[in-house]
Amino acid sequence: MKPETKFIIDGNSVISVVEVGDGYLVPADVIFKKKDNQLYNSREDARFYCMLEQLEKGKDITNFKSSKYYKYYVERLKKDFPEYIL
């Protein structure tokens, strides 16, 4: 069921919103329907699996050295997917 779009006035602007409960609203253009995507409990897990998908497509692990998550990636790969560590 698609959430009902409502509208609020913010200054001189009219913004389309969706009520999410307890008085909270989110912009209607930000909401999207979940496809077959996995939901992750932490940003680190989501970033890790995003990086893993890129490795599976042929990207090299060294391309991620500038990421603040690089150390986490390498440690997690050693533990869970050692075939990606050369």
SVG drawing of the C-alpha trace seen along z (x, -y; Angstrom):
<svg xmlns="http://www.w3.org/2000/svg" viewBox="-3 -33 51 51">
<polyline fill="none" stroke="black" stroke-width="0.4" points="0.0,0.0 1.5,-3.3 1.5,-5.9 -0.8,-8.8 0.9,-12.0 -0.1,-15.2 1.2,-18.7 2.6,-21.3 3.5,-24.9 7.0,-25.8 7.6,-29.6 6.6,-30.3 7.0,-26.7 4.5,-23.9 6.1,-20.5 4.7,-17.1 5.1,-14.8 4.2,-11.4 3.3,-11.0 5.4,-8.3 3.8,-8.6 4.2,-10.5 4.0,-13.8 7.0,-13.0 6.9,-13.8 9.3,-12.9 9.4,-14.5 7.4,-12.3 10.1,-12.4 12.5,-10.7 10.4,-7.6 11.0,-4.6 9.6,-1.1 12.0,1.6 12.9,4.0 14.7,7.2 17.4,5.4 18.8,6.7 18.3,4.5 21.4,4.0 21.6,3.2 24.6,0.9 26.2,-1.4 29.4,0.6 27.7,3.8 25.9,2.1 29.1,0.4 30.9,3.8 28.4,5.6 28.3,2.7 32.1,3.0 31.9,6.8 29.5,6.4 32.0,4.1 34.8,6.7 32.7,9.4 32.3,7.2 36.1,7.0 37.1,3.9 40.4,4.3 40.5,3.9 43.2,1.3 40.6,-1.0 39.1,-1.3 42.2,-2.5 41.0,-6.0 37.8,-4.9 37.6,-5.4 36.2,-1.9 39.2,-0.3 40.7,1.3 37.3,2.7 36.9,4.0 40.2,5.8 39.7,7.4 36.2,8.5 37.4,9.9 40.1,11.9 37.5,13.4 34.5,14.0 35.9,13.9 39.6,14.7 39.6,15.4 39.5,11.6 42.7,10.9 45.9,11.6"/>
</svg>
